[in-house]
Amino acid sequence: DPRGRYACEANGERSLYLQLHYRMCQNCIEVDAATISGIVLADVVATIFLAVAVYCISGQDRRLVSRASDRQNLIANEQLYQ
């Protein structure tokens, strides 16, 4: 435990004290560059996969709709509308 009060001593003279507070992480995980690049690569692949899935699912709705529905008559009997 490196916490405490420290002072430098030279030629019999002592300098002012330095109070040191140091916290050690007991549950920390070291992350190196390979781990970070793996996480970033997995995130990019997952994002691309999700974008392709959304594109494929949304693209199916357009193929099922026929063009005839764009030209429907709003009023079936034109004699009622003048």
C-alpha positions, 0 to 999 in steps of 0.5 A: 500500500503506497499511501502515506506521507513522504519527504525528501531528505538530503544533507540532513535537511528534510523537505516538505511532506508529500501526502500520497493517496493511491487507489488500486483497482481490484476488479479491473481488466487490462485491455490491450490494442488487440482487444479494442480492435476486436471489439471495434471490428465486431461492432462494425460487422454487427452493424453491417449485418443489422443494416442488411437485415433491415434492408432485406426485410423492408425491401420485401414489402415493396415487392408485394404491393402491386401497381394497380393499387396506385390507380384505384377509383376513390368513388366507385360510382362516378354518377354520384360525384358531380 
